[in-house]
Amino acid sequence: MCYDETMKIAYLDCFSGISGDMFIGALLHAGLPFEQLRAALETLPLDRYRIAVSREARHHISGARFHVEFDRDDQPSRHLPEIRDIIRQATFSETVKDRAVRIFEALARAEGEIHGRPPEEVHFHEVGAVDAIVDICGTVYGLEALGITSLHVSPLPLGSGFTTAAHGRIPVPAPATLALLKGFPVYDSGVEHEMVTPTGAALASGLGDSFGPMPSMSVTAVGYGVGSRDLPDRPNLARIVIGDDASERADHMVAVIEANLDDMIPEWTGHLMARLFEAGALDVVFTPVYMKKNRPGVQVQVIAPPHLTDALMDLMLTESTTLGVRVQHTRRRVLRRTHSEVDSPWGKIRVKEAIREDGSRSILPEYEACREIAAETGRPLKEIYYWIMGLNRP
């Protein structure tokens, strides 16, 4: 029996920028049930607001316009700990809660850098109001509800001019928007309008697994999220394209996090590796190095999905003795893989199959499956490995 690991992926096409309401509108138009979204958001301990969706068009292209409506104009501002507590009280999955909290933490760090304050002391205004909490939680929930396992994002068009915020007139792009988009591809849209909001920037940078052209996929759904304004030179829409990843190979943006350790108790490194994998690291490597004054040390390298960067950096600073970590975003290419079972002299064994670009396949042993057979039969582990690898002979 073969289990194909084809994933449902999505491409967020931000030809007119991105905001939180446009992102949710695109998900709704692509098939996210509105009543399901409303029921999930109602578990947030917030009141005096309503959500609604309507069908509108921009330049004769129709889509879903998502609204957050208020019973009062003076929305309260909040600090990060209060927002964390609000999200944690909802009945979303732990994954949704964690991702939403991390997005708000990224916003807090960006605002803190601008205002010279620690993240916990940042006094949110626009992004702490009900609509930002709804937009962020609703977007993260919607991606999970639609079964999207990987999100790819187009380069982001930035506007120019000025906009009015809680602290007065500020330049466009907003300082928080630019802080959130460090390391991500952007370009000048030529439009004097805020094309990417801070909430939109936080969602794109926090949820995107790669930034660039649309990945290869078999399209299953398309949704358009309608923006609040009409733009003269383009339809003010965000488009999401959802499909099955059927490519033979896939390019992904990953974060590479590194630190050098020369004063850590050796037994702690195993604990550090285990904690990093538990937190979602794709790979963890320890390399012996010689540091200043010829002190022997260990270089820790972690490969991770971009949206886990901050959480894994915090974990390294907490669980190791390093005083700083380095991070860069780079591209990796992986072969598509499937899982299957093969008949062997010792019964059925789970194996992996790697599928190359030309369609050829290689059978690879699964360590745990081989270890279980070795333990049950008393046969050497390497004998089981060699038998499976022999299946690749012409």
C-alpha positions in Angstrom: 0.0 0.0 0.0 1.3 3.4 -0.9 0.5 6.7 0.9 1.3 9.7 -1.3 2.5 12.7 0.6 1.0 15.2 -1.9 0.1 18.3 0.1 -2.5 20.9 -0.3 -0.6 24.1 -0.8 -1.6 27.7 -1.5 -0.2 30.7 -3.3 -1.0 34.2 -2.0 -0.9 36.5 -5.0 -0.5 40.0 -3.6 -0.7 42.1 -6.8 -2.5 44.8 -4.9 -0.8 44.3 -1.5 -2.3 42.5 1.5 -4.2 43.3 4.7 -5.8 41.1 7.2 -9.4 41.5 5.9 -8.3 40.9 2.3 -6.6 37.6 3.4 -9.7 36.3 5.2 -11.9 37.4 2.3 -9.8 35.4 -0.1 -10.1 32.3 2.1 -13.8 32.7 2.4 -14.2 33.1 -1.4 -12.0 30.0 -1.9 -14.3 27.9 0.2 -13.9 28.6 3.9 -17.5 28.3 5.3 -18.4 31.7 6.9 -20.6 30.2 9.6 -17.7 27.9 10.6 -15.3 30.8 10.8 -17.9 32.8 12.9 -18.4 30.0 15.3 -14.6 29.6 15.8 -14.1 33.4 16.3 -16.9 33.6 18.8 -14.8 31.6 21.3 -12.5 34.6 21.6 -13.4 36.5 24.8 -14.2 39.7 22.9 -17.5 41.5 22.6 -19.3 44.4 21.0 -18.3 43.4 17.5 -19.8 41.5 14.6 -18.3 40.0 11.5 -19.9 39.9 8.0 -19.1 39.0 4.5 -20.4 40.5 1.3 -19.8 40.0 -2.4 -18.2 43.0 -4.1 -16.2 43.6 -7.2 -13.1 45.6 -8.1 -12.5 46.3 -11.8 -15.3 43.8 -12.6 -13.6 41.0 -10.7 -15.8 39.8 -7.8 -14.7 38.4 -4.5 -15.5 38.3 -0.8 -15.3 41.5 1.3 -14.8 40.6 5.0 -16.0 43.2 7.5 -15.5 43.6 11.3 -18.3 45.9 12.6 -18.3 47.5 16.0 -20.9 48.6 18.5 -18.6 51.4 19.7 -15.9 53.5 18.0 -13.4 53.7 20.9 -11.7 50.3 20.6 -9.5 49.6 23.6 -5.7 49.4 23.1 -3.9 46.4 24.6 -0.5 45.1 25.6 1.0 41.8 24.3 0.3 39.8 27.5 -3.4 40.6 27.3 -3.6 39.6 23.6 -1.8 36.3 24.4 -4.4 35.6 27.1 -7.3 36.4 24.8 -6.0 34.0 22.1 -5.2 31.2 24.5 -8.8 31.2 25.9 -10.3 30.5 22.4 -11.1 26.9 21.4 -8.8 26.9 18.4 -6.3 24.1 18.0 -3.0 24.6 19.8 -1.3 25.0 16.4 -3.6 27.9 15.5 -3.1 29.5 18.9 0.7 29.2 18.8 0.9 30.6 15.3 -1.4 33.5 16.1 0.5 34.4 19.2 3.8 34.3 17.3 2.4 36.7 14.8 1.5 39.2 17.5 4.9 38.7 19.1 6.5 39.6 15.8 4.3 42.7 15.7 5.3 43.6 19.2 9.0 43.2 18.4 8.6 45.4 15.3 6.8 48.1 17.3 9.2 47.9 20.1 12.2 48.5 17.8 10.5 51.6 16.4 9.5 53.1 19.8 12.5 51.9 21.8 10.5 49.6 24.2 10.6 45.9 25.1 7.9 43.9 23.3 6.0 43.2 26.5 5.7 47.0 27.1 4.5 47.9 23.7 1.1 49.7 23.9 -0.8 48.4 20.8 -3.4 50.7 19.2 -4.6 49.6 15.8 -3.0 46.2 15.9 -4.3 45.6 19.4 -7.9 46.4 18.6 -10.6 43.8 18.0 -10.3 43.8 14.2 -6.6 42.9 14.2 -7.2 40.1 16.7 -10.0 38.8 14.5 -8.0 39.2 11.3 -5.0 37.3 12.6 -6.8 34.5 14.4 -9.3 34.2 11.5 -6.6 33.9 8.9 -4.6 31.3 10.8 -7.7 29.3 11.6 -8.9 29.5 8.0 -5.7 28.1 6.6 -5.9 25.1 8.9 -9.7 24.6 8.2 -9.0 24.5 4.5 -6.2 21.9 5.1 -3.5 24.1 3.6 -0.1 22.8 4.8 2.2 25.2 3.0 1.7 28.8 2.0 3.8 30.5 -0.7 3.6 34.3 -1.1 4.3 36.6 -4.0 6.7 39.6 -3.7 4.9 42.4 -2.0 4.1 45.8 -3.7 4.6 48.7 -1.3 2.9 52.0 -1.6 4.0 55.5 -0.8 2.8 58.7 0.8 1.4 59.1 4.3 -1.3 57.6 6.4 -2.9 58.5 9.8 -2.2 56.3 12.8 -2.8 56.5 16.5 0.4 58.6 16.9 -0.4 60.9 14.0 0.7 61.0 10.3 3.3 58.4 9.4 5.0 57.6 6.2 3.9 54.7 3.9 5.0 52.0 4.2 4.4 52.2 7.9 7.6 51.7 9.9 6.2 48.5 11.5 5.5 47.1 8.0 9.1 47.6 6.9 10.4 46.1 10.1 8.3 43.0 9.6 9.4 42.6 6.0 13.2 42.6 6.5 14.6 39.8 4.4 11.5 39.4 2.2 11.1 40.5 -1.4 9.3 43.8 -2.0 9.0 46.3 -4.8 7.6 49.8 -5.4 4.0 49.6 -6.6 4.0 53.2 -7.9 0.7 53.8 -5.9 0.3 56.5 -3.3 -1.7 54.3 -1.0 -1.0 51.9 1.8 -0.8 48.6 -0.1 0.6 46.4 2.8 -0.7 47.0 6.3 1.3 46.0 9.4 -1.2 43.2 10.0 -0.9 42.1 6.4 2.9 42.2 6.6 2.9 40.2 9.9 0.6 37.5 8.3 2.6 37.2 5.1 6.0 37.1 6.8 4.8 34.9 9.7 2.9 32.3 7.6 4.7 32.2 4.3 7.0 29.2 3.7 8.5 30.9 0.6 8.3 34.1 -1.3 8.6 34.3 -5.1 6.8 32.8 -8.1 3.9 30.5 -7.9 5.0 26.9 -7.1 3.9 24.0 -9.3 0.5 22.7 -8.3 -2.7 21.2 -9.6 -5.2 24.0 -8.9 -8.4 23.1 -6.9 -9.7 26.5 -5.8 -9.2 30.2 -6.3 -10.4 33.0 -4.0 -10.4 36.8 -4.2 -10.4 39.0 -1.1 -11.7 42.5 -1.7 -9.9 45.5 -0.3 -11.7 48.5 1.1 -10.8 51.0 -1.6 -10.9 51.3 -5.4 -7.4 51.7 -6.9 -7.1 53.5 -10.3 -4.5 51.2 -11.9 -5.4 47.7 -10.6 -8.2 45.8 -8.9 -7.8 46.1 -5.2 -7.9 42.3 -4.5 -5.7 39.6 -2.9 -5.9 36.3 -4.7 -5.3 32.9 -3.1 -4.7 29.9 -5.4 -5.1 26.5 -3.7 -4.0 23.2 -5.1 -2.3 19.9 -4.7 1.5 19.9 -4.8 2.1 17.4 -7.5 5.6 18.6 -8.5 8.5 16.1 -8.7 10.5 18.6 -6.7 9.7 21.6 -4.6 11.7 24.7 -3.6 11.0 26.0 -0.2 12.3 29.0 1.8 13.8 27.9 5.1 15.4 29.6 8.1 18.9 28.6 9.1 19.6 29.4 12.7 23.1 29.1 14.1 25.0 29.6 17.4 28.5 28.6 18.6 28.8 27.1 22.1 32.0 26.7 24.1 30.8 26.6 27.7 27.8 24.2 27.7 27.7 21.0 29.7 27.8 18.2 27.0 24.8 16.3 28.3 22.7 19.5 27.7 23.2 19.4 24.0 21.1 16.2 23.6 18.3 17.9 25.5 18.7 21.0 23.3 18.4 18.9 20.2 15.3 17.1 21.5 13.6 20.4 22.4 14.3 21.9 19.0 12.8 18.9 17.2 9.8 19.0 19.5 9.3 22.7 18.6 9.2 22.0 14.9 12.8 22.1 13.6 13.3 20.3 10.3 16.9 19.4 11.1 19.4 20.0 13.9 23.2 19.5 13.4 26.0 19.8 15.9 29.5 20.4 14.4 32.8 20.4 16.4 34.6 23.8 16.0 37.6 25.6 17.4 36.8 29.1 18.7 38.9 32.0 19.9 41.9 31.1 22.0 41.6 27.6 20.4 38.7 26.6 22.7 36.9 23.5 21.4 33.2 24.2 20.9 30.1 23.1 19.1 28.3 24.9 16.3 24.5 24.3 16.4 22.7 24.7 13.1 18.9 24.5 12.9 16.9 24.3 9.7 13.3 25.4 10.3 10.1 26.7 8.5 10.3 30.5 8.4 7.2 31.0 10.6 9.0 29.1 13.5 12.1 31.3 13.4 11.4 33.4 16.4 10.2 30.6 18.6 13.3 28.5 17.8 15.6 31.4 18.4 14.0 32.0 21.8 14.4 28.3 22.6 18.1 28.3 21.7 18.6 31.4 23.9 16.7 29.7 26.8 18.0 26.1 26.6 21.6 26.7 25.6 24.4 28.9 27.1 24.7 31.1 24.0 24.2 34.9 24.3 23.2 35.3 20.7 22.0 33.5 17.6 22.4 34.1 13.8 19.6 33.6 11.3 19.4 33.7 7.5 16.7 32.7 5.1 17.7 30.5 2.2 16.1 28.2 -0.4 16.2 24.4 -0.3 15.0 21.9 -2.8 13.5 18.5 -1.7 12.4 15.5 -3.6 8.8 14.4 -3.3 8.4 11.4 -1.1 5.8 8.6 -0.5 5.4 6.0 2.2 4.7 2.4 1.3 5.1 -1.2 2.6 7.2 -3.9 1.1 7.1 -7.7 1.7 10.4 -8.9 3.2 11.7 -12.2 4.7 10.6 -10.8 8.1 7.1 -9.6 7.1 5.9 -6.2 5.8 8.3 -3.3 6.4 7.5 0.4 6.0 9.8 2.2 3.6 10.1 5.6 2.0 10.3 6.2 -1.8 12.0 9.3 -3.1 10.7 10.5 -6.5 13.2 12.2 -8.8 12.5 14.8 -11.4 12.6 12.3 -14.2 10.0 10.1 -12.4 12.5 7.4 -11.2 12.2 6.2 -7.6 14.6 5.1 -4.9 13.5 3.0 -2.0 14.9 4.1 1.4 14.9 2.3 4.7 12.9 3.8 7.6 15.1 3.5 10.7 12.3 2.9 13.3 10.7 0.2 11.1 14.1 -1.5 10.6 14.9 -1.2 14.3 11.6 -2.9 15.3 12.2 -5.8 12.9 15.7 -6.2 14.2 14.5 -6.2 17.8 11.7 -8.7 17.0 13.9 -11.1 15.0 17.3 -10.7 16.5 18.8 -10.0 13.1 21.5 -7.3 12.7 20.1 -3.9 11.9 22.5 -3.5 9.0 21.3 -6.8 7.4 17.7 -5.4 7.2 19.0 -2.1 5.8 21.1 -3.8 3.1 18.1 -6.0 2.1 15.9 -2.9 1.6 18.6 -1.0 -0.3 19.0 -4.0 -2.5 15.5 -3.4 -3.9 17.0 -0.5 -5.9 19.1 -2.8 -8.0 18.1 -2.7 -11.8 
